[in-house]
Amino acid sequence: MNRVMLATGLSALLLSACSVVGTRSAAVSGQLRGFSADQNLRLALVGYNNGQYTADGSQAQVIDKFLTGGYTLTLPRDVPYGTYRVIVFRDANNDDRYNAGDTVLSRYSGKLLVYAARDNAVFNGTKYGWNIYDGNTGQIQTTLLNNYDLQSAN
């Protein structure tokens, strides 16, 4: 029963991974690969834009290591425009935030989340709001922010 409820909740969050036209709210989703289930895994959005370092692990998130191997992370509206990454970290002190003492467990995939103030800002092809820029292919996702897979650094 709990797995059905978890699957239903995860499905609803995955459907919300679309950028909503006319707003800047979104969620990003993907698969977790190579992480062991016995770690205290959390997600954080990190970036350095306009002289401000952002490391926010308090956004709503679902990490499902057992049923689907995936995650969904709500993206904030109150960060500076620019580029960001999603990281997986071990929350050593259980405060749901990425702190200096927390260990980053994921490696950089070449993908960036772009929070654009207007169309074609930062990279050509981005739209106002949240986008995914794939540095490996140059492709940009502007509506469904999925396939932002996270790989273990080990």
VOMAR-108424 format. One record per residue (C-alpha): residue in one letter; z, x, y. Coordinates in steps of 0.1 Angstrom, whole numbers, plus 5000, padded with zeros to 4 digits. Layout:
// residues N
aZXY
...
// end
This chain:
// residues 154
m500050005000
n500950285024
r497650455017
v495750135025
m497650095058
l496950455067
a493250425059
t493050105080
g494850285109
l492650595106
s489550385105
a490550205137
l491150535154
l487950685142
l486050385156
s487750455189
a486250805189
c483450675211
s483450755248
v483750425266
v480850375290
g482050385326
t485450545318
r486650885310
s488750795279
a487750915245
a488951045212
v487651325190
s487551335153
g486651575125
q487651725092
l490451975085
r489352245061
g491452515044
f494852395056
s497752355032
a499552025032
d503052175034
q502652305069
n503952115100
l500552065114
r499851935149
l496851935172
a496652045208
l493952045235
v493852385252
g491752515281
y491852705314
n490052525342
n490452545380
g493252795377
q495252555355
y496152625318
t496352315297
a498052315263
d498751955255
g499851855220
s501451525230
q498351315228
a498151045201
q496851195169
v496451115132
i496251395107
d495451285072
k495551575048
f495751365016
l493451065019
t490451175040
g491151525050
g490451425086
y492051385120
t491651195152
l492951305186
t493051095218
l491751295247
p493751275280
r492451155314
d494751365335
v493451715329
p491051925352
y487351895346
g486052185324
t485952305289
y488552275261
r489152335225
v491152155199
i493452375179
v495652325149
f499052475152
r502352495133
d504952315154
a507852555148
n510452355169
n509152005162
d508651915199
d505051795195
r503852045220
y502052375217
n504452645228
a504353025230
g506153055197
d503852825178
t501252985154
v497652875159
l496252815124
s492652725132
r489752945142
y487252885170
s484152695156
g481852755185
k482252395197
l483852295230
l485051965245
v483551935280
y485351705305
a482551645331
a483051515366
r479351395366
d476251395345
n474851745338
a478051925350
v479052245331
f476152215307
n472752045311
g472851715291
t476551635295
k477551295307
y480451185329
g483651205309
w484251375275
n481451545256
i481151795227
y479052105233
d478052295202
g477552655213
n475952735179
t473052495184
g473152405221
q473452035212
i475651795231
q477351475218
t478051225246
t479050905229
l480450945194
l482751255195
n482951325158
n482251625135
y484551845155
d485652005123
l488652245123
q488752545099
s491752745089
a491953095103
n493053225069
// end
